[in-house]
Amino acid sequence: MADHITIRPASGTWVVRASGAVLGESTNALELTEGSYAPVIYFPREDIGMSFLEKTESTTRCPYKGTATYYTVSGPDGDAIDAAWSYEEPLSGVEQIAGHIAFYTDRVTVEKL
């Protein structure tokens, strides 16, 4: 793993909402900190209502985590395009985030209860 990435269990219960509707809640989320960026909460897929997410054609490549795939999040107020991402096959050293999904907090709400 890159020296500037830290992954640890996110303490407490975390929730993700779109337009106020709960998409998921987890006590098994992970917190990924990368360099000076704000920590990102990764939710286990099994704790997310995947029927609210639709995979898009968008991808990005991180030299430390691998290729990210993106999802549009549907909520009561409409769709948030590419508001969530997942590393389906993360690189060596960050395997913990496999099977997890993270969300852009400027498009949906992610908070600790």
C-alpha positions in Angstrom: 0.0 0.0 0.0 1.1 3.5 -0.6 2.6 5.1 2.5 0.1 7.9 2.3 -3.1 5.7 2.4 -4.6 4.5 5.7 -7.6 2.2 5.9 -9.3 1.5 9.2 -12.7 0.6 10.5 -15.0 3.6 10.7 -16.2 3.7 14.3 -19.9 4.0 15.0 -22.9 3.8 12.6 -22.8 5.6 9.3 -25.7 6.5 7.0 -25.9 7.6 3.4 -28.9 9.6 2.1 -30.0 11.0 -1.3 -32.6 13.8 -1.1 -33.3 12.7 2.5 -34.0 9.1 1.6 -31.8 6.5 3.3 -29.8 4.5 0.8 -27.8 2.6 3.4 -26.6 2.3 7.0 -23.6 0.5 8.3 -21.7 -0.4 11.4 -19.0 -2.1 9.2 -17.9 0.9 7.1 -14.2 1.7 6.4 -12.5 5.0 6.6 -9.8 5.6 3.9 -7.5 8.5 4.4 -5.2 9.5 1.5 -2.6 12.1 2.1 -4.1 15.5 2.9 -7.5 14.7 1.5 -10.5 14.4 3.8 -11.3 10.9 4.9 -13.7 8.9 2.7 -16.2 6.4 4.1 -16.6 3.2 2.2 -19.8 1.3 2.8 -20.1 -2.5 2.4 -22.3 -3.3 -0.6 -24.5 -5.5 1.5 -25.4 -2.4 3.6 -26.5 -0.3 0.6 -29.8 -0.4 -1.2 -28.2 -1.2 -4.6 -31.5 -0.8 -6.4 -30.9 3.0 -5.9 -27.6 2.8 -7.8 -27.0 2.3 -11.5 -23.6 1.6 -12.9 -22.4 4.1 -15.5 -19.8 3.9 -18.2 -17.5 6.3 -16.3 -14.1 5.1 -14.9 -11.0 6.7 -13.5 -7.6 5.2 -12.7 -5.7 5.8 -9.4 -2.1 4.7 -9.3 -2.6 3.5 -5.7 -6.1 2.0 -5.7 -6.7 0.9 -9.2 -9.7 1.5 -11.6 -12.8 3.0 -10.1 -16.2 2.4 -11.6 -19.1 4.9 -11.0 -22.8 4.8 -10.2 -25.6 7.2 -10.6 -27.6 7.5 -7.4 -31.4 7.9 -7.7 -33.2 9.8 -5.0 -36.6 11.4 -4.5 -35.3 14.7 -6.0 -33.8 13.1 -9.1 -30.5 11.4 -10.2 -27.0 12.3 -9.0 -24.8 11.3 -11.9 -21.6 9.4 -10.9 -22.2 10.2 -7.2 -20.8 6.9 -6.0 -17.7 4.8 -6.9 -16.2 1.4 -6.2 -12.9 -0.3 -6.8 -14.0 -3.7 -8.1 -10.5 -5.0 -8.2 -8.4 -2.8 -5.9 -4.6 -2.9 -6.2 -2.4 -4.8 -3.7 -2.4 -3.1 -0.3 -5.9 -1.7 -0.5 -7.8 -4.9 -0.9 -10.0 -4.0 2.1 -12.1 -1.7 0.0 -13.1 -4.5 -2.4 -16.9 -4.9 -2.1 -17.3 -1.4 -0.8 -18.9 1.8 -2.2 -18.0 5.4 -1.5 -20.0 8.5 -2.2 -19.3 12.2 -3.1 -20.5 14.2 -0.2 -21.4 17.1 -2.3 -24.0 15.0 -4.1 -25.4 12.8 -1.3 -25.3 13.0 2.5 -22.8 10.8 4.4 -22.9 11.1 8.1 -22.1 9.4 11.4 -25.2 8.8 13.5 
